[in-house]
Amino acid sequence: MKHLSLVILYLLFFHVNGWADNVPINLCKQINGGINDRSMSIELTASHDNNNIYFYSDIPLSSLQIIVKNENEEILLSEIITIFPELQTPIFIGNLESGTYILELNDGKHKYQGYFEVK
């Protein structure tokens, strides 16, 4: 029983360590092809942990187009998802190489862009 407790504590320690890498992505509204430097005003937020991007919203968002590009503007991922209110929605972005990436979001009415770094 003592060994089982130690194994559980060991696994829990390393699992909780993985949560610490969740980094917020600052999203900015695109206006006429440019970027507004103010953060977006709707309730959508995004964060990442190098392998997943997590989305959270206070309001439902259906048909949210998600595009991830590299620094050369090459599309690496394109998906359309639905985000339910007050529920974190993850998408797997794969094992990206170290570098800076662009996240673009389009809900049909507004377009937003953010940059994130994979280490």
C-alpha positions as CSV (number, residue, x, y, z in Angstrom):
1,M,0.0,0.0,0.0
2,K,2.9,2.3,0.8
3,H,4.4,1.8,-2.6
4,L,1.0,2.4,-4.3
5,S,0.8,5.8,-2.5
6,L,4.3,6.8,-3.6
7,V,3.5,5.9,-7.2
8,I,0.3,7.9,-7.1
9,L,2.1,10.9,-5.7
10,Y,4.9,10.6,-8.3
11,L,2.4,10.5,-11.2
12,L,0.3,13.4,-9.7
13,F,3.5,15.5,-9.4
14,F,4.5,15.1,-13.0
15,H,0.9,15.5,-14.3
16,V,0.4,18.8,-12.4
17,N,3.8,20.0,-13.7
18,G,2.4,19.7,-17.2
19,W,-0.4,22.2,-16.4
20,A,2.0,24.9,-15.5
21,D,3.0,25.5,-19.1
22,N,-0.4,26.8,-20.2
23,V,0.4,30.3,-21.7
24,P,-2.2,32.9,-22.6
25,I,-2.4,34.1,-26.3
26,N,-3.2,37.8,-26.7
27,L,-5.8,38.1,-29.4
28,C,-6.2,41.4,-31.3
29,K,-9.0,42.4,-33.7
30,Q,-8.1,42.7,-37.4
31,I,-9.5,45.9,-39.0
32,N,-9.3,46.3,-42.8
33,G,-6.4,43.9,-43.1
34,G,-4.5,45.6,-40.3
35,I,-4.4,44.8,-36.6
36,N,-5.9,46.8,-33.8
37,D,-3.4,46.7,-31.0
38,R,-6.1,46.6,-28.3
39,S,-7.1,43.2,-27.0
40,M,-10.4,41.8,-28.2
41,S,-13.6,42.8,-26.4
42,I,-15.6,39.6,-26.8
43,E,-15.5,36.9,-24.2
44,L,-13.2,34.5,-26.1
45,T,-9.8,33.7,-24.7
46,A,-7.0,31.4,-25.9
47,S,-4.0,29.8,-24.4
48,H,-1.5,27.0,-25.4
49,D,0.8,24.4,-23.9
50,N,2.9,23.8,-27.0
51,N,0.8,20.8,-28.1
52,N,-2.8,22.1,-27.7
53,I,-4.6,25.4,-28.0
54,Y,-7.4,25.9,-25.4
55,F,-10.4,28.2,-26.1
56,Y,-12.8,29.5,-23.5
57,S,-15.9,31.7,-24.0
58,D,-18.7,33.1,-21.9
59,I,-21.0,33.0,-25.0
60,P,-21.5,30.2,-27.5
61,L,-19.6,30.4,-30.7
62,S,-20.5,28.2,-33.6
63,S,-18.5,27.8,-36.8
64,L,-15.4,29.4,-35.4
65,Q,-12.6,29.0,-38.0
66,I,-9.2,28.4,-36.5
67,I,-6.0,28.8,-38.6
68,V,-2.5,28.3,-37.3
69,K,0.3,29.6,-39.5
70,N,4.1,29.5,-39.2
71,E,6.3,32.6,-39.6
72,N,6.3,32.2,-43.4
73,E,2.5,32.5,-43.4
74,E,2.1,28.8,-44.4
75,I,-1.1,27.2,-43.0
76,L,-0.3,24.4,-40.7
77,L,-3.8,23.8,-39.3
78,S,-7.3,24.9,-40.3
79,E,-10.4,23.7,-38.4
80,I,-13.9,24.9,-37.7
81,I,-15.1,24.2,-34.2
82,T,-18.0,25.1,-31.9
83,I,-17.2,26.6,-28.5
84,F,-19.8,26.1,-25.8
85,P,-20.2,28.7,-23.0
86,E,-18.0,28.3,-19.9
87,L,-16.5,25.1,-21.2
88,Q,-12.8,24.9,-22.2
89,T,-12.4,23.5,-25.7
90,P,-8.9,22.1,-26.7
91,I,-7.6,21.5,-30.2
92,F,-4.4,19.5,-30.8
93,I,-1.9,21.4,-32.8
94,G,0.7,18.7,-33.1
95,N,4.3,18.7,-32.2
96,L,5.4,22.0,-33.6
97,E,9.0,22.9,-33.9
98,S,10.3,25.8,-31.8
99,G,9.3,29.1,-33.2
100,T,6.7,31.8,-33.4
101,Y,3.2,31.0,-34.8
102,I,0.2,33.0,-35.8
103,L,-3.3,32.1,-34.6
104,E,-6.2,33.5,-36.7
105,L,-9.8,33.2,-35.6
106,N,-12.9,34.1,-37.7
107,D,-16.4,33.8,-36.4
108,G,-18.0,35.1,-39.6
109,K,-18.4,38.6,-38.1
110,H,-15.0,39.4,-36.6
111,K,-11.5,38.3,-37.3
112,Y,-8.8,38.1,-34.6
113,Q,-5.1,37.4,-34.6
114,G,-2.6,36.4,-32.0
115,Y,1.0,35.2,-31.8
116,F,2.3,32.4,-29.7
117,E,5.7,30.9,-29.2
118,V,6.6,27.2,-29.0
119,K,9.8,26.4,-27.1
